[in-house]
Amino acid sequence: MSVTEEHIDHCLTTLTVYLALQKRTKSVFNIASRYEIANLKSLFPEKVPDLYLFRKRRHENKHYNYSLDIFDAELPFWVMRNRIRAYQDHCDGAELEVGETYPYILLVALNERTEQRLIDLTENIFQDFDVYTTTVNRLFDPDKPSPAIWREVFEEGEDGQPLFRGL
């Protein structure tokens, strides 16, 4: 079996995102790769996310689980759109138990332009759950120790500026 250089690069990026998340969240999450969750297809769209994060302990005021996808800068617009729509379609058909919520969606972009494209796409598609974006620069930035690196897609501050939060 042979794999493309793009696939190898994506796997390496996923690993570095995983390590950065472990460090930033002080290991409060269990993090599973797409290969570890491949058998849990009912919880995810057909193409499972790059990473799945779930808290080691439940907290009343914090969301429990997140699906995370990483978007390369050169990814065609239609691929991004289809991936985002797959989440909405899956959520619409999900049979959630009482009190259970659909995993929040975390989108990691390799640059700010890709992040803005993702924000533009999600503003017009998602309705039933929260979506947060970040860039690898914010995620890996050692000068920004604050956990507030996730941009809220559907919310803005009173001044019209983006709101950032931690997990």
N, C-alpha and C positions, 0 to 999 in steps of 0.2 A: 504494500500500500504506500502510495506517495502522497504527500501533502504539499500545498502551495506555500510559497514564502509568506504570502499574506496571512494564511492560517497560522503559521508559526509565530509571526509578529503579533497577531491577535491573542494567541495563547500566552505569549510573554507579557503583553500589556495587561491581560486579565490577571496574571500572577502578581504583577506589580501593583495593580489596583487592590487586589486582595490584601497584600501586605500593608499597603498604606491605610486601608480601612481598619485592619486589625490595630494598627498603631494609633490612628485617630480616635477610634471608638473605645480604646483601652480594653479590647477583647470582651465587650459586653454582648457581642453577637456570636452565634455560631454562623459560619459562612460556608456554604456548600457550592461547589462548582456545577456547571451544567452536566458534567458526566456523573456526578453523585446524585443528581435529582432527575436523571433521565427516566427513571421508573415512576415518577410521580406526575405523569402527564396530565392527570385530571386537575392538578393545581395550577397548571400553566398553559399558555397557548401551545400550539403544535411545536414551534421552535422554542425550546425552554430558554430562560434567560442565561446570561453569562455567569451570574452569581445569584444566590438566594441567601438573604440575611434574615435570621430570626433570633430574637432576644433569648439569652440564656435564662432570664427571669422575666416574667411579665410585670409590667408597671401600669398602673391605672391611667396615667396621663401620657403615656408614650405608646406609639404604634408598635405592634409586635413584629410584623414581617414586611420585607421589602424584596422586590425583584429588581435586579440591576442588569442593565445592558450597556455595552460599550460601543460607541459609534465612531468608526474611523473617519478621518477628514475627507477621504476620497469616495466615500460611500454614496452611490447615486440617491437622489432625492426620493425616487419612487420606492427604493428599498427601505429607507427610513419610514416613509409613510405607511408602507405595508406592515412593517414591524409594529408601529404604534397602533394601527387599526386592529391588528391581531390581538393586542391587549384589550382593547375596548370590546371587540367581538367576544372574546373569551369571558370577560367580566359579565357581559350581558347574558351569557348562557350558563354562568357558574351557579351551582346550587350550593349556596352558603348556608351554614347552620345559623340558628338564631344567635345573635350577638357576634358572629364572625364577620370580619371585613375582608375585602379583597386586598391582597398585598399592595402597598404603595409602590409606585414605580420610580426607580432611580435611573437617570440617564446620564452617562458619563461621555462627554465629547472630548475628542483629542485637541480641539482648539475652540476659540470663542465663536468663530463663524459657524462652525457645526452646531455649537450649543444654541445659537440664535435660530438656526434652521429647525432644530428640534423644538424649541419653544414655539415658533410659528406654527409648526405642525400640530403640537399638542393642544394649543389654545383652541383649535377648531375641531378637535376630535373627542378628547376625554371629557367625561361628565361624572363618572361614578366613583372616582377615587382620586387621591392626590398624586401629583407628579412633581418630581424635583430634578433639577439638572445641576451638573457641575462640569468643570473642565479638569483635565489632568493637572494643569498648572496649579489650580486651587487645591486639588487633592494632595499633591506632592510638595507644596510650598512649605518649607521648614520655618519660614518667617511668619506663617499664619497658623499658630498653634490652636486657634479657636476652632471648635467643631462646626461653626456656622459657615459652611462652604456650599450648602445646598440651596440653590435658587428655587423659590416657590414659583411655579409656572402661573398659577391662577391668582396670585395675590401681589399687590404692590403697596408700598408705604403711602402715607398721606401726601408725600412730596412727589409721588409718581416713580420713585426709584424702586428697584427690585428688592424684595425681602430675602434674606438668607437665614437659614436655620441649621441646627445640627440634627442628628438622628436621635 
